Structure formats: C-alpha cells, structure tokens
Amino acid sequence: MSLPLYKEIEYKSPYLYFKLFSDFSNTIFCDSNSINSEQSKYSFIAIDPAAVFLGKDGAASYNNIKFKCLDPLEYMKNKHSNFSHKNIPSLPPFQGGFAGVFSYDFARYLENIPSLAIDDKSYYDFAFAYYDLVISFNHASKQAWIVSNGFPEDKSDKRTNRAKARIKWLEGFLSTASAPAIDLTQCGNITSNFTRPEYKKAITKCMSYIRQGDIFEANLAQRFQCDLKAGTEMPLYLKLRELNNAPFSAYSNIANTHILSTSPERFLSLKNRQVEARPIKGTSRRSTCQIKDAKLAQQLCHSAKDRAENIMIVDLMRNDLSRVSKPASVAVAKLCCLESYVNVHHLVSVIKSELNPNEDAFSLLKAAFPGGSITGAPKIRAMAIIDELEPHRRGPYCGSLGYISANGDMDFSILIRTLVIKDNIINFHSGGAITLNSDPEAEYMETIVKAEKLQQALNASCIA
C-alpha cells in the first residue's frame, strides 16, 4: 500500500473544523480565505506533529533535544530526506511535511546584518513542526480529506499501520468534538513604538540615504501593541478572517507564539520545480462609493511612484531567483497588475522560473529570503537601514509562513497584516515603501490605512 493514506470526509468551511482544535498546541492552519482569488483553491489544517524544530540565535532544539545550529535549512533538508515521498496527484499539495514560520530575523543566518534594533520580544527565529496528519480542502471541487503519511516510523509496514491509526483517530475525534463558545474580548488601547513625528523623521532619514545613493527604496514599518486576555487567540483569528479575507490567511500556535495572519502576499511557491513569486508594492485606500473606488484603483495603476516601487522589487526578485533557476527561465508573467482586497487596492507582479536540477526548496529559500517587497533594494543595505531606523526587531512580521511538503514542493506567504501574540501581548506592524518621491505624512497615513482591519478585529481604540 503506497503512502500517504487518505480518507475523504464531509466538505464544509475549514474554519468549522479548525474551531474544534482550540485546545491543541502546535497547530497550523493555512487558510485560503478569499473570494474569487486564483490563489484560494486549497486550505490545510495540520495538527499533532511528529516533531517540533525551534531556533534562536544559533541555538536550536528538535523534539526538545538542544544543540547548536548555524544552518537550519540544511538541518531541515537532512530531516526531510528521511521523510520524503511522492504526492497523490488528485489531492491538495500538502500531504505531510514541515510547516511553520521563519521570522524576519532569520535573515541573520543568511546575511551579515547589523544588530542595532532592540530584541525585546525574543521571538524564535524559526518555529517549524513536522506534520504527518493533515486535513486538506479543495475549495474548487468542494472536497476534504484526512491525510497521513505514517512518519516518523522508519519501516514501510509500520508507517502504513501508523497512517491507518492516525486517520482513524482523527476521524473519530471529528465526529465527537464540539467547538467552544466564541469570546470576542475587547483589547486595551493600542500604542506604537513610534510617535507620528518620530516616524516621519525616520522616513526623512531614509530618504536621505536614497539621495546619497545607498539604496533605491526601503520598507519602513511601525509596531503597534496592546494587551489580550489569555485563551482568546483563536476567536480573535476567526473574527479577523471575517473582516479581512485574504488568499494567504493563516493561524499558527507553534511554541506558544500565536501568529494570526490575513496576508494577501505570496512569497514563494515551488511546484514540480516551477517557481512563482508574487511581490506586492503599491497601495491605495478603497472607497465604499463604487465610482470613487474605481477612480482610486485607476490612480494607483497610473501612479509613477507606485509602479516604480513595484518594478524595483521585481528586478530584485528576478536577481534572487536567477541564483537557483535555469538560465533564461526567469520571466515576469505579470507586471503591476491590480488586485483589490477588503480595504485596499494593491499592485502585484508575478515572477516565474524553473529551478535548476541541483537545487531544491531549501536552497530556493536561502537564495531569496526575506522577500524583497518588505526590505527594499538593494536588499542587504536596505535591511541594515531598517535595523537602524526601526526601534525594535520585527520578529515574525515580514517573515514567512508556509510549508515544505514531503514531496519537495512548498508555498510560503509574507507575514503582513498579521497579529503576533506572546505572553498575552499583541504586536502588529504596518509599513510601506519609502522612495525619493515619498511624502512623509502620506506614508504615515498609509500605515494607518493598512492597520485598520487589524484594529477593528481587536475592538480597540483608534490609532492616532
């Protein structure tokens, strides 16, 4: 009997299943929650992992065994080689494997970045789990399955028996479990790590670096914070996804850090050795008036500043992908196309390539992390300036969440429009690209617009 094994179950909205796992730790929900989006075909709920891999500043643990790890991607690759198998073509693409979060600060494993910003939250640089048990959804065909590959058993018969037992256990759980009541707790006042004048001053300083020729653009963000009652993370996510549906929405509670994301942006996908990146650069507020909304969208499409921001990042991503792709395979499939979400319009480009035969998901991540749309260009110098101008390290914000499937395919989002909860404190960021044509007041207000839906989900007082 070939692995993985699977059992079809009743199809219903993934969040109805997801609510049943409120008491489970180390759960991840990749929630393609967007209407009429080509990226919203599949969703996954992965639970009860066979292993958890965590790391911070070169110290790591794998299932609580601690060791020094300076190359986490290589370590994951070695583990992955023991777990690999072919996918069943008729099922959604994540059929067991690694899933989790790379913090923005994971870049320090890959590049020499200054350490000027304060690391006051001590988030993990990476938090991944190996999942052998997944509920997967195909929204196009309205089907759902329980899937298990039977790992970490190392013998084929033992793997098959484990897979059978895991599917049977989860099927029984789903038939008897009930969802808890939803507690929509109101949070306290929101504060920022910048005052309005401080943020505008940082923008001015960033623009001076551009004039000096250090960079072409940089993404500058402010961090907001408020308190949250313990145990209300899942209800908060469910509320957030209702307010701001997005194709790369996600929830993760690996290692007691909760990630609640409604990201619209794909960082990288890899399927059958075909690579896709979808950087977002260029943002406009939406209007409830249909005529005004259409005008705002057209203004964004014809904005020289926003198009320049996007094109610079497209060039950066083309360069990153060319490091691991077949010669001449890197191509821009779409340039500065309009995508509209609940409260904003975006300009989105699509870059595609074919991976070199000797490269894989892990070397692709090494070549391209973090996404250029949330750093600036040139990437390394922009990241150094960000570390100088932003008071605190970003943590998961502008990192990536996603999976590396057991067959070697992967899909990762960029963690924007994201709440991060640790020790009953919520942090979320909002930022934008700073160029030579930036207006500090307009850039500040863009961060407020982008944060509106997160603020509404918190039932918190207005951000000034």
N, C-alpha and C positions, 0 to 999 in steps of 0.2 A: 504494500500500500504506500503510495507516494505522499510525501508531506509538502505543504501543510494540509491538515484536515479541516473541513468546514461543515457547518450546518446552517441552512437558511432559516431565518426567523422572521417574525412579522415585521414588516416595514412600518415605521412611524417616525415622527420627527426625532432626530438624535438626542435633543435635549430632554425628551421624555425618558429615554434610557439613562442619560447622563445623570439626572437627578437622583437615581437610585444609588449612586456611588458616593453620596455625601460623606460617609464615614471612612472611605478608602483613602489612604495616603498613596503617594507616588502614582497618581493618575494623570493621564494626559488626554485631552480632547481636542483634536484637530477638526474644527467646526466650520465647514464651508457654508457660511450663513449669509448668502447674498442672493437677491433675486436677479434673474437674467444675467448672470455672470458666467463666462466661459470657464472660469476657474473654480466654480462651485459645484462640481459634479460629485465629488467624494467627501465623506467625513469618516473619522475614526475615533473610537474610544478605546484606549489601551489601559489595562489595569493589572494589578498584582504582578509586578515584574519579577523576572528570574534573577536580575542583578541590578544594582544601582552604582553608578560611577560618578564621583564628585571630585571637584578640584578647586584649589585656591592658592595662588602664588607659588605654584610648583609642587605643592603638597596635594596628594590625591588619596582617594580610597575607593576600593572596588569591593562591594559587599562587606564594608566595614574593615577591610584589611588595608592598612595605611602604608603608603610608600611615596617616594619622590617621583614625580612625573613631569618632565620638561617638554614632552611631545605627546599630548593627549590624543591627537588624531592618529598617530602611529599606533598607540596602545589600543585604541578602538578598532583600528584596522586589523590588528592581530587577533583580537577577540572575535571580530566579525567573521574572519576567515574560518573559524571553527563552527559558526552558526549558519553559514550561507546555504541557500537552496534556491531553486528556480521558483518563480511565481506561477500561480494558476492564472492563465490569461483572462479568464472570464470574471475574475474577482477584482475588486479595487486594489490599487498598487501596494498598500502597506499590509503585508501578511506576516507581521512579526519582524523584529529588529530593534535597533536603537532609536529612541525618540527622546527629545528633551530640549535644552536651552543652552546656547552659547551666549554668555554675557558679552556686551560690547568690549569689556576689558579683556576678553580672551585674545584680542589682537596683540596683547603684550607677549604672548607666547610666540607670535609670528613676526613681530616687528619691534624695533627698538623705539619705544615711545616714552617720553619723559613722564615722571610721576609727580606732578605738581598739584593736581586736584585731590581733595581730601577723600579718603576712602572711609566714610563714616558709617556705611551700612554693612560692609563686609559681605556682600553677596558672593555666592560661588561664581568662579569664572566659567565653569560649565557644570551642568547638572543633567545627567542622562540616565536612562534606565534601559535595560534590555527586556523587551516585552515578547512573551510567547503566546499571549492571549489578547485578542483584539475583536471588537465589534466594528464591522465596517459597513458603510452605507453607499449605495449608488443612487443618487437623487434623480438621475435621468430615467432609470428603469424602475425606480421605486422598490428596490430590493435591499435586504440587510442580511448579514451573516455573522456567525461566531466563527473565528478562525484561530487555530492553534498549530504551531509547528513542533511542539513537544520538546523544545530545548529547555534546560541545558543538558538533558540526557545525551550521552555520547554513543549509544548503541541504537541502531535503527528500530529494533523491536521495542526498546524502552521508550524511545521518542514517540513511536506510534501509540503506545499504551498511555503515555502521559498526555498526548494530544487528545485522545479519546476522553480521558478522565477530566481534563480541563474543560472541554466543551460541555460535557455532561454536567459538571459542577455549575458552570456559568448559566447554562440553560435552566437549571433548577433554581438558581438564585433569581434570575429574571422573572420567573413565574410566581415567586412568593414575595419578593421585596416590594416595599411601598415607599413612595417619595415623601420626604419630610415637608412640613409646612414652610412656606417662604416667609422669611423675616426681613423686610426691607428697612433696615436700620438707617436712620439718618446720621450722617457723619458730622464731625465738627468743622470749624472754619478752615478754609484752605489757605495755606501760606506758601510763599515762594522763596527759593534761595537767591533770588534777585529782587531788588526793588525795580520799579519801572525805570527810573533814571540810571540805575546800575546796568540794566540790560541794554539800554540804548547806548550807554558808554562802551560796553563790550562790543556792540555792533560797530561803533565808530572805530574802535581799536582794530577790529577785524578788517574793516575797510582800508585802514592804513597799511596793514600787511599786504593787501591786494595791490595798493598803489606802489609799494616797494618791490613788487614782483615775487613775493614769497609764494603766493597762491593765486588761483583764479576765483575760487569761491570756498566757503566753509559753512558747514551746518552748525548753527549755534542754538542751544536749547536752554530753557529754564526748567527747574524741577519744582513741582508742587507737592505739598504734603498735607495729610490730615490723619486723624485717628479713625479706627474702625473697631467695632465690637467683635471679639473672637467668635468664630464659627459662622460668620455671615458671608464668607468669601464666595461660596457657590451661589447663593441667592443674588449677590451683587453681580456676578458674571451673567446670570440669566437676565437680569434687568438691563445690563449694559448691551448685551447682544440684541435685545429688543429695540433699544434706542438707536443703535448704530450697527446695523448688519453689514458684514464685510466678508469677502471671499476667504480671508485667512484669519478669521476669528479663532481663538484658541484659549484653552484653560490648562494650567499645569500646577500641580502642588508637590512636585518632587522636592524632597529635602526641606520641607516646612517653609518653602518660599512659594507663594501663590502668584502665578502670572495670569492676568485676565486681559486678553488682547482682542481688539477688533481691528486688526491690521488690514489695510487694503493692498499691501505690497508684498509681492513675491520677491525673495532674494535670489534663490537659485532652485531650479529643478533639474533633475537628471533622470531620463527615462530612455532605456535602450540606447544609451550612450549619446543621446541628444540632449543638449544643454539649453536652458532658457533662463534669462534674467529679465525682470520687468521693473526697472527703476522708475520711481515717481519723482518728478521735480516740476513744480509749478502748481500753485493752489489758488483757488478763488472761493469766496463765500457763496452759498446758494441763497436763493430768494423763494419765498412762498408764492410770489407772483410769477406766473408762468412766462410772461413776456420779459420781465426783468431778469428772470433766471436764465433764459436763453441769451439775453444780451450779455450777462456776466460770463457765460460759457464762451461766447464768441470773443469777448475781450481777452479772456485767458488764452484762447487759441492763437490770437494775433499779438500777444504781448511779447515784444522783443526780449525783455528781461527774462521772462519765464522760459521762453524757448531756449535762450542762451544757457540758462541754468541746466536745463534738461540735456541739451546737446553735449555740454561739458562732461556730464556724468556718463552719457552714452559712450563717449570716447574713452573715459576711464574704464568702464566695464568691458569694452572691446579689448583694451590692453590686458586687463586681468584674465579674461577668458582665453586670449591668444597664448598665454603661458602654458596651457594644458590642452589646447584644442588642435585639431588637424589644421595644417596650413591652409589658408584661404577659406576655411569653413566658417569663420566668424562673420556674421552678417546682421544688419539691422533690419528686422522684419517689419517693425512699425516705429515711426518717429513722431513723438509729440502728439499722440492721439488723446482725445478727450475721454475721460471716464468720470462718471458722476456718482457720488455717494450721498448719504443722507443729508449732510450739512455742507459739503464742499465739492467742487469740481477739481479734478487733477489732470495734469498732462502726464501720460505714461508712454514709455517707449519699450520695445521688446527687442532683445538681442539674442540671437541663437548661434549655436556652434555644434560641432561634433567632437567628442572627446578623443584625444589620442589613444591608441591601443594600449599603451603602458600606463595610462592614468586612470583614476577612479574617483569616487565621490569624496574620498578623504583628501586627495591631492587637489581636487577642484576647490574644496573649502579652503585649503591652505592658500591657494593662489588668489582667491577673491575676497576672503573675509577681512574686515566687515564690508558691507555693501557701500559703494561709493556715494549713493544718494544721501547717506546720513553722515558722511565725513566731509566731502568736498574734494577739490582737486588742486594740485597733486595730493594724493591720499595721505601719505605719511606726514608731510608737513602740515596739512590741514588738521590731522589728528593731534599733532603737537600743539597747535594753536588752540584747539578745542580744550586740551588739558590745561592750558594756561588761563583761558578766559572763563571756562565754566568752573564754579567753586568746588563742585563735588564730582566724583566719578559717576559715570552713568549707570553702572550695573547692567541689568538685563535690557534697559532701554537702548534701542538701536542695535542690540544684538540680534540673534536669530532663534526661532523656534521651529522645529520640524522633526523629520525622521530620516533615517537611512535604513531602507528596507533590507531584509535578509538576502534579496537578490542583487543588491548593489545600487538600486535606484534610490533617489532621495527627493525631498521637497522641503524647502525652508522659507519662512516668511521673514520680514524685517519687523522687529518689535517696536512699532509706533502705535499711537492710540491705545496705549497699554497701561494698566494699573499693576503695580508690583507691591505685594503685601508681605511684610515680615514683622514679627513681634507686634502685631496689631497696629502697625503704622503703614498707611498707603502712600506710595510715591508714584507720581506720573510726570512725564516730561512733555513739553511741546516746543517745537523749534522750526527753523526754516533756513533756507539757503541765503547766505549773505554774499552779495556781489558788489562790484564797484557802483552799480546803479541803485543800490538799496537805499530806502528811506527808513531811518531807524524807527520812527513812530509807526509806519505801516508794517514793518517787520514785527514789531512788538504786538500789534493788534492781530497779525496773522497767527501768532502763537495762542492768543486768547480764543480765536475762532476755532482752531483745531482742537482745543481742550474743552469746548462747550459740552459735547455729549458725555465725556468722562465726568465733568462736573455735575451734569443732570443726573447721571446714574448714582452719584453719591448723595443726592439731595442736599448738597452743601451750599453755603452762601456763595455769592458771586465772586469770581476772581476779578480783582480791580485792574 
